Amino acid sequence: EVQLVESGGDSVQAGGSIRLTCKIFRYTWTNEYNYMGWFRQAPGKEREGVAAIGPDGIPTYAASVGTRFTISRDSADKTLYLQMNSLKPEDTAMYYCAADRNLRKEWYLLASKWASWGQGTQVTVSS
């Protein structure tokens, strides 16, 4: 069973940048979890997809983050990243890493479709 551990959450001013990291542990074969994503959940709101990437290496982003965020992965280190620039107060949320063995591309930003989750890391952006 895979274990996902997020880190890098912080409190910043609007316009600032943060890089989140998700380390992947405890899976048997390299590249078994080929689908990785970032989600976020603000208090009182549903968990929403932010960015995801599959084995083709082509990322999918939520419209709300546009070109401000960049998802990337280092398969050798079993690590997923989310670079967040030009942060806004509305980006404030708990950010979660997710992984799956197989996923349709149209499901990338749907939290209910993902199998494995980390515990989350808090991002707070003040105005």
Backbone as JSON, one array per atom type, in Angstrom:
{
  "sequence": "EVQLVESGGDSVQAGGSIRLTCKIFRYTWTNEYNYMGWFRQAPGKEREGVAAIGPDGIPTYAASVGTRFTISRDSADKTLYLQMNSLKPEDTAMYYCAADRNLRKEWYLLASKWASWGQGTQVTVSS",
  "N": [[0.85, -1.19, 0.0], [0.5, 2.23, -0.78], [2.1, 5.09, 0.65], [1.69, 8.5, 1.22], [3.3, 11.53, 1.77], [3.01, 14.81, 2.5], [4.64, 18.01, 2.36], [5.88, 21.34, 3.04], [3.97, 23.3, 3.23], [2.91, 26.62, 4.1], [2.71, 29.99, 5.45], [2.06, 32.87, 3.69], [2.35, 36.14, 2.15], [0.0, 37.67, -0.1], [0.73, 37.23, -3.53], [3.08, 35.95, -3.11], [5.19, 32.96, -3.16], [5.14, 29.37, -2.98], [6.46, 26.11, -2.6], [5.24, 22.95, -2.75], [5.78, 19.62, -1.57], [5.49, 16.16, -2.2], [6.14, 13.13, -0.93], [6.59, 9.78, -1.85], [5.96, 6.69, -0.46], [6.52, 3.21, 0.28], [5.67, 1.46, -1.92], [5.59, -1.27, -4.2], [6.64, -1.63, -6.84], [8.59, 0.27, -9.06], [7.22, 3.2, -10.44], [4.66, 2.21, -10.18], [2.51, 3.67, -9.25], [1.32, 5.68, -11.34], [-0.18, 7.88, -11.7], [-0.63, 11.0, -10.41], [-1.6, 13.61, -8.21], [-2.59, 16.92, -7.1], [-4.67, 18.28, -4.66], [-7.02, 20.47, -3.01], [-8.55, 21.74, -0.04], [-10.66, 23.97, 1.36], [-11.89, 25.41, 4.44], [-15.2, 24.37, 5.07], [-15.71, 23.86, 2.44], [-15.83, 21.74, -0.5], [-13.44, 19.2, -1.41], [-11.19, 20.04, -3.93], [-9.83, 19.58, -7.21], [-6.53, 20.52, -8.14], [-4.19, 20.2, -9.68], [-2.88, 17.69, -11.87], [-1.09, 14.78, -12.99], [-0.21, 12.35, -15.4], [1.04, 9.21, -16.73], [1.8, 10.04, -19.27], [2.98, 12.42, -18.86], [1.86, 14.88, -19.29], [0.49, 17.69, -17.88], [-2.55, 18.48, -16.1], [-4.54, 21.21, -15.24], [-6.5, 23.03, -12.86], [-8.87, 25.54, -13.73], [-8.89, 27.66, -12.01], [-6.31, 27.99, -11.07], [-4.77, 28.32, -13.25], [-1.97, 29.46, -15.01], [-0.43, 29.87, -12.85], [0.37, 27.85, -11.15], [2.52, 24.98, -11.08], [2.85, 21.62, -11.73], [5.01, 18.91, -11.07], [7.14, 16.0, -11.38], [9.42, 13.71, -9.91], [10.47, 10.82, -10.77], [12.55, 9.13, -10.07], [13.2, 9.87, -7.47], [10.82, 9.45, -6.37], [8.96, 11.53, -5.91], [6.62, 14.17, -5.82], [5.85, 17.44, -6.94], [4.53, 20.74, -6.31], [4.64, 23.77, -7.56], [3.81, 26.93, -6.59], [2.93, 30.04, -7.58], [2.44, 33.63, -7.48], [0.46, 33.78, -5.46], [-2.83, 33.86, -4.08], [-5.26, 35.12, -1.71], [-7.49, 33.45, -1.87], [-6.38, 31.02, -2.45], [-5.85, 29.84, -0.12], [-5.89, 26.98, 1.84], [-6.09, 23.5, 2.87], [-3.75, 21.42, 1.46], [-3.6, 18.52, -0.49], [-1.96, 15.53, -1.46], [-2.4, 13.1, -3.99], [-2.68, 9.74, -5.27], [-2.78, 7.21, -7.8], [-3.24, 4.05, -9.49], [-4.37, 3.75, -11.96], [-6.2, 5.82, -14.09], [-8.72, 7.63, -15.7], [-8.23, 10.33, -17.95], [-10.14, 12.34, -17.93], [-10.97, 12.29, -15.36], [-9.1, 13.41, -13.76], [-9.22, 15.71, -12.08], [-11.12, 15.13, -10.25], [-11.86, 14.47, -7.05], [-13.13, 12.27, -5.9], [-12.43, 10.1, -7.44], [-9.89, 9.24, -6.93], [-7.55, 7.02, -5.37], [-5.6, 6.9, -3.26], [-4.36, 8.87, -0.56], [-2.6, 11.62, 0.95], [-1.89, 13.19, 4.17], [-2.08, 15.89, 4.15], [-1.09, 19.38, 3.85], [-0.86, 22.62, 5.17], [-1.68, 25.63, 3.55], [-1.55, 29.06, 3.72], [-2.62, 32.16, 2.7], [-2.26, 35.53, 3.0], [-3.82, 38.73, 2.7]],
  "CA": [[0.0, 0.0, 0.0], [1.31, 3.43, -0.9], [1.97, 6.14, 1.65], [2.02, 9.8, 0.67], [3.6, 12.48, 2.83], [3.17, 16.16, 1.97], [5.36, 19.0, 3.16], [6.13, 22.61, 2.36], [2.94, 24.29, 3.48], [3.44, 27.81, 4.77], [1.9, 31.2, 5.44], [2.74, 33.89, 2.89], [1.54, 37.26, 1.7], [-0.48, 37.57, -1.48], [1.81, 37.47, -4.49], [4.23, 35.12, -2.78], [5.34, 31.63, -3.76], [5.38, 28.22, -2.12], [6.59, 24.84, -3.3], [4.83, 21.79, -1.97], [6.42, 18.36, -1.91], [4.8, 14.93, -1.79], [7.04, 11.99, -1.02], [5.84, 8.54, -1.99], [6.61, 5.59, 0.24], [5.88, 1.91, 0.45], [5.03, 0.7, -2.97], [6.48, -2.35, -4.55], [7.33, -1.5, -8.11], [8.81, 1.63, -9.56], [6.2, 3.7, -11.37], [3.37, 1.55, -10.05], [1.51, 4.73, -9.15], [1.68, 6.56, -12.44], [-1.08, 9.02, -11.71], [-0.41, 11.77, -9.19], [-2.3, 14.88, -8.28], [-2.73, 17.81, -5.94], [-6.01, 18.75, -4.38], [-7.08, 21.36, -1.85], [-9.84, 21.85, 0.61], [-10.8, 25.1, 2.28], [-12.94, 25.14, 5.44], [-16.58, 24.48, 4.63], [-15.83, 23.62, 1.01], [-15.46, 20.41, -0.95], [-12.08, 19.05, -1.91], [-11.17, 20.32, -5.36], [-8.58, 19.29, -7.9], [-5.69, 21.66, -8.48], [-3.33, 19.8, -10.8], [-2.62, 16.25, -11.89], [-0.21, 14.37, -14.08], [-0.24, 10.92, -15.62], [2.26, 8.64, -17.32], [2.22, 10.76, -20.47], [3.73, 13.6, -18.46], [1.16, 16.12, -19.64], [-0.28, 18.08, -16.7], [-3.89, 19.08, -16.17], [-4.69, 22.21, -14.19], [-7.79, 23.67, -12.66], [-8.92, 26.88, -14.3], [-8.66, 28.64, -10.95], [-4.89, 28.21, -10.84], [-4.23, 28.77, -14.53], [-0.54, 29.26, -15.21], [0.29, 30.24, -11.62], [0.87, 26.65, -10.5], [3.17, 24.0, -11.93], [3.03, 20.3, -11.14], [6.11, 18.17, -11.67], [7.42, 14.77, -10.64], [10.74, 13.11, -10.04], [10.19, 9.4, -10.57], [13.68, 8.49, -9.41], [13.1, 10.16, -6.04], [9.43, 9.18, -5.95], [8.51, 12.78, -5.32], [5.74, 15.04, -6.61], [5.96, 18.83, -6.51], [3.59, 21.75, -6.8], [5.16, 25.14, -7.44], [2.69, 27.85, -6.6], [3.37, 31.42, -7.69], [1.38, 34.65, -7.49], [-0.59, 33.25, -4.59], [-3.95, 34.74, -3.73], [-5.93, 34.67, -0.48], [-8.41, 32.35, -2.17], [-5.63, 29.77, -2.52], [-5.73, 29.32, 1.24], [-6.55, 25.67, 1.98], [-5.24, 22.34, 3.12], [-3.4, 20.83, 0.17], [-3.42, 17.08, -0.39], [-1.38, 14.78, -2.56], [-3.16, 11.88, -4.28], [-2.04, 8.83, -6.21], [-3.61, 6.11, -8.27], [-2.58, 3.18, -10.47], [-4.98, 3.9, -13.28], [-7.21, 6.86, -14.01], [-9.05, 8.31, -16.95], [-7.79, 11.72, -17.94], [-11.27, 13.21, -17.59], [-11.19, 12.19, -13.92], [-7.92, 13.88, -13.05], [-9.49, 16.73, -11.07], [-12.24, 14.66, -9.44], [-11.29, 13.87, -5.86], [-13.77, 11.0, -5.6], [-11.89, 9.03, -8.29], [-8.52, 8.9, -6.55], [-7.54, 5.95, -4.38], [-4.7, 7.07, -2.12], [-4.24, 10.27, -0.15], [-1.75, 12.02, 2.06], [-2.57, 13.82, 5.3], [-2.28, 17.3, 3.85], [-0.22, 20.43, 4.36], [-1.65, 23.85, 5.16], [-1.21, 26.84, 2.86], [-2.33, 30.23, 4.1], [-2.2, 33.36, 1.96], [-2.91, 36.71, 3.58], [-3.89, 39.88, 1.77]],
  "C": [[0.88, 1.24, 0.0], [1.06, 4.37, 0.27], [2.46, 7.45, 1.04], [2.21, 10.78, 1.82], [3.88, 13.85, 2.21], [3.98, 17.02, 2.93], [5.47, 20.29, 2.36], [5.07, 23.65, 2.58], [3.46, 25.43, 4.33], [2.4, 28.91, 4.76], [2.68, 32.28, 4.71], [1.78, 35.04, 2.61], [1.08, 37.01, 0.27], [0.64, 37.98, -2.44], [3.03, 36.61, -4.25], [4.19, 33.76, -3.46], [5.59, 30.58, -2.69], [5.58, 27.01, -3.02], [6.23, 23.71, -2.35], [5.53, 20.53, -2.5], [5.59, 17.2, -1.41], [5.76, 13.77, -2.02], [6.22, 10.72, -0.99], [6.63, 7.41, -1.34], [5.83, 4.31, 0.04], [5.08, 1.42, -0.75], [6.08, -0.17, -3.64], [7.3, -2.09, -5.8], [7.48, -0.04, -8.5], [7.73, 1.98, -10.56], [4.88, 2.95, -11.28], [2.25, 2.59, -9.98], [1.88, 5.81, -10.16], [0.85, 7.83, -12.49], [-0.96, 9.73, -10.36], [-1.11, 13.11, -9.33], [-2.24, 15.66, -6.99], [-4.17, 18.29, -5.86], [-5.96, 19.71, -3.2], [-8.49, 21.43, -1.31], [-9.81, 22.99, 1.6], [-11.92, 24.78, 3.27], [-14.34, 25.35, 4.87], [-16.78, 24.22, 3.14], [-15.43, 22.19, 0.67], [-14.0, 20.4, -1.44], [-12.09, 19.23, -3.44], [-9.8, 20.0, -5.96], [-7.85, 20.56, -8.27], [-4.87, 21.34, -9.71], [-3.09, 18.31, -10.72], [-1.76, 15.93, -13.1], [-0.22, 12.86, -14.17], [1.03, 10.44, -16.28], [2.7, 9.33, -18.6], [2.98, 12.03, -20.15], [3.07, 14.92, -18.77], [0.27, 16.53, -18.46], [-1.67, 18.61, -17.06], [-4.02, 20.02, -14.99], [-6.13, 22.67, -14.08], [-7.74, 25.07, -13.23], [-8.57, 27.94, -13.26], [-7.18, 28.91, -10.68], [-4.15, 28.61, -12.1], [-2.76, 28.44, -14.7], [0.26, 29.61, -13.95], [0.95, 29.04, -10.96], [1.5, 25.73, -11.53], [3.36, 22.7, -11.17], [4.19, 19.61, -11.85], [6.4, 16.95, -10.8], [8.86, 14.34, -10.9], [10.57, 11.63, -9.74], [11.31, 8.7, -9.83], [13.61, 8.67, -7.9], [11.71, 9.9, -5.49], [8.85, 10.4, -5.25], [7.67, 13.57, -6.33], [5.85, 16.45, -6.05], [4.79, 19.64, -7.02], [4.22, 23.11, -6.52], [4.01, 26.1, -7.6], [3.23, 29.27, -6.56], [2.17, 32.36, -7.7], [0.19, 34.22, -6.65], [-1.6, 34.31, -4.21], [-4.57, 34.25, -2.42], [-6.87, 33.5, -0.73], [-7.71, 31.02, -2.41], [-5.45, 29.14, -1.14], [-6.54, 28.04, 1.4], [-5.55, 24.66, 2.52], [-5.0, 21.68, 1.76], [-3.03, 19.36, 0.38], [-2.79, 16.53, -1.65], [-2.21, 13.51, -2.75], [-2.42, 11.05, -5.32], [-3.01, 7.73, -6.61], [-2.84, 5.31, -9.31], [-3.11, 3.4, -11.88], [-6.13, 4.87, -13.17], [-7.48, 7.41, -15.4], [-8.66, 9.77, -16.85], [-8.93, 12.66, -17.54], [-11.59, 13.18, -16.09], [-10.1, 12.88, -13.1], [-8.24, 14.85, -11.91], [-10.7, 16.37, -10.2], [-11.71, 13.89, -8.24], [-11.86, 12.47, -5.59], [-13.18, 9.82, -6.38], [-10.53, 8.53, -7.83], [-8.5, 7.96, -5.36], [-6.75, 6.27, -3.11], [-4.44, 8.54, -1.85], [-3.2, 10.44, 0.95], [-2.57, 12.71, 3.12], [-2.77, 15.31, 5.1], [-1.24, 18.22, 4.46], [-0.92, 21.76, 4.15], [-0.93, 24.98, 4.42], [-2.14, 27.98, 3.23], [-1.76, 31.45, 3.39], [-2.98, 34.54, 2.5], [-2.83, 37.87, 2.59], [-3.09, 41.05, 2.28]]
}
